Amino acid sequence: YPFMRSLMESPFPAPGKTIKVKTFLPGAGNEVIELRRPMDSRLEHVDFECLFKCLSVRQIIRIFASLLLERRVIFVADKLSTLSSCSHAVVALLYPFSWQHTFIPVLPSSMIDIVCCPTPFLVGLLSSSLPKLKELPVEEVGMDVFFLCQMDDEDTLLPRKLQAALEQALERKNELINQDSDSDSDDECNNLNGLVSEVFIRFFVETVGHYSLFLTQNEKGERVFQREAFRKSVASKSIRRFLEVFMESQMFAGFIQDRELRKCRAKGLFEQRVEQYLEELPDTEQSGVNKFLRGLGEQTV
């Protein structure tokens, strides 16, 4: 009771700020607990650590590619907590885009027929439901935490150089995080979340970061996106091929529509990174592993 009362009386902390909560423990007396809110509220309930414990970097990138192209993805795990954590983590990788389709982190066994749906979805299943799943007429579905069936083209969906850069940056994550060996576990978790988020944000900055240059106003004063000019402005053939497919997704459509309807310019983390990218764009190459890592390093120092 003293803990809950102290918690209720404490002001809700701003991102990155700490509050002190007093509590009473029988036999130990009064104790003060410090609770710190993460700096980036987008990642408050995201656990990338669980995702990397369950899946390899290559598998995570394959899932990321499948979600970008709005395919059907099923996670299978023994624990509810693992399903929930991994499902929310991969959705967080899509920022600044949002998953627009069916999302059920833990699908009840009684509703397993949903996986026969022909539309995109991201669902989680307990391992105990695998026998039922195998009896269903499911085709072309990538399944994780265990890959039961894939379309075998996941490694070719993303631009080659950017995929290599993603892999290299994620493989080096521990090296970057462990530079401060004195940090506690909470700080390490926050550092991991921040680093992984920046890696995938950098991917989107490299592929669609120039979108704002192609938002123009028509005679009615409405903001209109110049789709074809946007795609053709990219020098890299592999990125153009990727955009041809990605631009047909509901994720991309929703992202652009939101920007078209906004009366003022968006000012989120992605837009901050885009602004930095556009400032340096004329003096650098269009894409590549070195530039990707150099740009990422500027955000993780």
Legacy VTK file of the C-alpha trace (Angstrom):
# vtk DataFile Version 3.0
C-alpha trace
ASCII
DATASET POLYDATA
POINTS 301 float
0.000 0.000 0.000
2.723 2.551 0.848
4.437 1.763 -2.463
1.250 2.198 -4.522
0.351 5.392 -2.674
3.809 6.853 -3.238
3.678 5.844 -6.889
0.261 7.462 -7.426
1.428 10.699 -5.817
4.558 10.914 -7.982
4.431 13.009 -11.168
4.614 11.069 -14.431
8.258 11.454 -15.548
9.290 13.067 -18.808
11.310 10.878 -21.215
14.743 10.171 -19.725
13.772 11.512 -16.276
13.749 9.629 -12.964
11.246 9.580 -10.101
11.854 8.279 -6.573
9.189 6.127 -4.947
9.205 5.314 -1.235
8.122 1.895 -0.063
8.123 -0.104 3.178
9.407 -3.652 3.369
8.610 -5.722 6.499
11.844 -6.454 8.319
13.846 -4.077 6.107
12.168 -0.762 6.830
11.766 2.095 4.388
13.314 1.882 0.939
13.541 4.334 -1.956
13.168 2.933 -5.480
14.238 4.929 -8.527
12.202 4.476 -11.711
13.543 5.951 -14.945
11.484 6.411 -18.075
13.313 5.626 -21.363
14.422 8.607 -23.433
12.574 7.370 -26.534
8.946 6.614 -25.650
8.520 4.606 -28.867
10.652 1.879 -27.313
9.206 1.870 -23.794
7.560 -1.528 -24.227
9.956 -2.996 -26.790
12.445 -5.760 -25.962
14.949 -6.222 -28.779
17.110 -8.361 -26.501
14.539 -11.165 -26.574
14.375 -10.949 -30.370
18.139 -11.373 -30.755
18.198 -14.243 -28.270
15.611 -16.161 -30.281
16.721 -15.328 -33.825
19.921 -14.745 -35.751
20.662 -11.425 -37.439
20.028 -13.026 -40.839
16.620 -14.328 -39.720
15.623 -10.941 -38.288
16.474 -9.213 -41.561
14.487 -11.841 -43.488
11.455 -11.188 -41.295
11.942 -7.433 -41.689
11.984 -7.836 -45.476
8.877 -10.027 -45.426
6.966 -7.476 -43.345
8.018 -4.587 -45.588
6.509 -6.446 -48.524
3.433 -7.230 -46.390
3.623 -10.983 -46.443
2.198 -13.442 -43.928
4.437 -14.139 -40.944
3.877 -16.559 -38.065
6.001 -16.709 -34.924
6.096 -20.011 -33.034
7.495 -20.230 -29.494
7.080 -22.190 -26.252
6.282 -19.173 -24.064
3.634 -16.469 -24.276
6.148 -13.866 -23.156
8.508 -14.768 -26.012
5.745 -14.496 -28.608
4.584 -11.149 -27.294
8.084 -9.665 -26.972
9.294 -10.794 -30.397
6.099 -9.739 -32.180
6.141 -6.226 -30.743
9.882 -5.940 -31.381
9.678 -6.688 -35.128
6.789 -4.236 -35.518
8.969 -1.579 -33.858
11.636 -2.187 -36.523
9.250 -0.774 -39.135
9.340 2.793 -37.725
8.528 5.340 -39.197
6.068 3.028 -40.928
3.228 1.177 -39.211
1.992 -2.366 -39.773
-1.426 -1.909 -41.386
-2.726 -5.465 -41.284
-3.805 -8.172 -38.834
-1.514 -8.268 -35.807
-2.153 -10.869 -33.093
0.932 -11.390 -30.884
-0.600 -14.495 -29.300
-3.205 -16.282 -31.415
-5.531 -18.594 -29.432
-5.569 -22.164 -30.680
-9.326 -21.900 -31.243
-8.705 -19.138 -33.828
-5.890 -20.839 -35.717
-7.913 -20.877 -38.960
-6.962 -17.198 -39.319
-3.602 -18.307 -40.748
-5.432 -19.511 -43.879
-6.412 -15.918 -44.616
-4.956 -14.712 -47.949
-4.276 -11.195 -46.642
-1.061 -10.125 -44.819
-0.792 -10.855 -41.122
1.670 -11.138 -38.253
0.612 -13.638 -35.598
2.198 -15.651 -32.814
1.438 -19.279 -32.012
2.407 -21.443 -29.056
4.406 -24.539 -29.990
1.543 -26.683 -28.702
-0.521 -25.460 -31.679
1.980 -26.725 -34.282
0.181 -30.033 -34.953
-3.015 -28.110 -35.792
-1.065 -25.654 -37.932
0.509 -28.415 -40.017
-2.941 -29.788 -40.835
-4.101 -26.505 -42.364
-3.704 -25.595 -46.069
-1.138 -22.847 -45.423
1.087 -21.736 -48.303
3.800 -19.115 -48.749
3.983 -18.174 -45.087
7.269 -17.389 -43.363
7.136 -18.866 -39.865
9.260 -17.837 -36.897
10.610 -18.376 -34.211
10.901 -21.645 -36.182
10.952 -21.314 -39.962
8.614 -24.063 -41.143
8.112 -22.724 -44.640
9.613 -19.848 -46.585
9.431 -18.488 -50.082
13.259 -18.733 -50.325
13.602 -15.225 -51.751
13.896 -13.293 -48.483
17.598 -12.637 -49.057
16.888 -10.854 -52.345
14.052 -8.535 -51.272
16.157 -5.671 -49.913
18.777 -3.608 -51.793
21.958 -5.703 -51.674
24.370 -3.094 -50.288
21.918 -1.852 -47.674
21.156 -5.406 -46.553
24.882 -6.022 -46.123
25.130 -2.807 -44.118
22.197 -3.852 -41.924
23.836 -7.201 -41.190
27.224 -5.671 -40.449
25.784 -3.034 -38.116
23.672 -5.569 -36.205
26.550 -8.042 -35.921
28.612 -5.261 -34.315
25.899 -4.284 -31.841
27.510 -6.035 -28.862
30.859 -4.412 -29.620
29.246 -0.970 -29.521
27.129 -1.636 -26.437
29.904 -3.266 -24.397
32.218 -0.274 -24.743
30.870 0.877 -21.388
31.388 -2.208 -19.235
30.278 -0.401 -16.067
26.712 0.205 -17.291
23.951 -1.676 -15.494
21.597 -4.103 -17.208
18.840 -1.508 -17.674
21.243 0.859 -19.417
22.489 -1.978 -21.623
18.913 -2.821 -22.589
18.163 0.833 -23.395
21.411 1.095 -25.378
20.509 -2.017 -27.354
17.041 -0.686 -28.113
18.421 2.665 -29.207
21.156 1.163 -31.376
18.887 -1.345 -33.132
16.272 1.357 -33.728
18.884 3.665 -35.278
20.139 0.868 -37.565
16.726 0.349 -39.134
15.924 4.067 -39.197
19.123 4.506 -41.202
17.877 1.917 -43.696
14.698 3.931 -44.278
16.624 7.207 -44.425
18.773 5.722 -47.215
15.776 4.394 -49.174
12.977 6.948 -48.674
14.678 9.824 -46.878
14.231 12.119 -49.874
10.411 11.815 -49.826
9.868 15.369 -48.540
11.524 16.792 -51.659
8.624 15.434 -53.708
5.732 16.754 -51.617
4.380 19.693 -53.619
1.284 21.883 -53.370
-1.391 21.867 -56.060
-3.651 24.746 -57.060
-5.981 24.004 -54.151
-3.146 24.298 -51.667
-3.165 20.565 -51.003
0.088 18.664 -50.529
0.581 16.041 -53.250
3.282 13.397 -53.477
5.050 13.008 -56.839
5.395 9.213 -56.816
7.144 8.524 -60.088
9.570 11.427 -59.769
10.401 10.241 -56.245
11.285 6.736 -57.424
13.200 7.799 -60.532
15.331 10.259 -58.557
17.191 7.366 -56.901
20.477 6.554 -58.643
20.789 3.012 -57.286
19.036 0.422 -59.460
18.604 -1.998 -56.557
16.930 0.669 -54.412
14.662 1.636 -57.321
13.622 -2.012 -57.732
12.909 -2.217 -54.004
10.856 0.996 -54.114
8.778 -0.279 -57.037
7.444 -3.005 -54.747
7.511 -1.189 -51.405
5.621 1.827 -52.775
2.657 -0.451 -53.502
2.319 -1.421 -49.834
-0.333 -0.031 -47.510
2.448 0.908 -45.105
3.986 3.292 -47.609
0.583 4.606 -48.710
-0.377 5.350 -45.097
2.947 7.052 -44.429
2.626 9.352 -47.457
-1.044 10.086 -46.829
-0.225 11.159 -43.274
2.447 13.538 -44.605
0.130 14.913 -47.285
-2.593 15.719 -44.752
-0.381 17.299 -42.111
-0.672 21.072 -41.918
2.794 21.388 -40.435
5.957 19.418 -41.139
6.517 16.261 -39.113
9.217 16.611 -36.444
9.778 13.058 -35.218
13.088 11.225 -34.862
12.891 9.984 -38.446
12.452 13.514 -39.790
15.448 14.665 -37.736
17.592 11.939 -39.290
16.226 12.762 -42.763
17.124 16.420 -42.339
20.707 15.477 -41.452
20.844 13.058 -44.384
19.627 15.609 -46.925
22.192 18.137 -45.734
25.053 15.730 -46.426
23.572 14.070 -49.530
25.174 16.250 -52.269
28.678 15.541 -50.966
28.368 11.768 -50.584
27.648 8.655 -52.572
24.025 7.567 -52.963
24.324 4.440 -50.826
26.678 1.749 -49.622
27.940 -0.100 -46.561
30.560 2.478 -45.577
28.175 5.408 -45.776
25.488 3.472 -43.914
27.831 2.639 -41.045
29.318 6.129 -40.983
25.855 7.683 -40.777
24.832 5.226 -38.083
27.977 5.933 -36.088
27.126 9.616 -35.930
23.884 8.730 -34.121
25.345 6.182 -31.660
28.424 8.042 -30.436
LINES 1 302
301 0 1 2 3 4 5 6 7 8 9 10 11 12 13 14 15 16 17 18 19 20 21 22 23 24 25 26 27 28 29 30 31 32 33 34 35 36 37 38 39 40 41 42 43 44 45 46 47 48 49 50 51 52 53 54 55 56 57 58 59 60 61 62 63 64 65 66 67 68 69 70 71 72 73 74 75 76 77 78 79 80 81 82 83 84 85 86 87 88 89 90 91 92 93 94 95 96 97 98 99 100 101 102 103 104 105 106 107 108 109 110 111 112 113 114 115 116 117 118 119 120 121 122 123 124 125 126 127 128 129 130 131 132 133 134 135 136 137 138 139 140 141 142 143 144 145 146 147 148 149 150 151 152 153 154 155 156 157 158 159 160 161 162 163 164 165 166 167 168 169 170 171 172 173 174 175 176 177 178 179 180 181 182 183 184 185 186 187 188 189 190 191 192 193 194 195 196 197 198 199 200 201 202 203 204 205 206 207 208 209 210 211 212 213 214 215 216 217 218 219 220 221 222 223 224 225 226 227 228 229 230 231 232 233 234 235 236 237 238 239 240 241 242 243 244 245 246 247 248 249 250 251 252 253 254 255 256 257 258 259 260 261 262 263 264 265 266 267 268 269 270 271 272 273 274 275 276 277 278 279 280 281 282 283 284 285 286 287 288 289 290 291 292 293 294 295 296 297 298 299 300
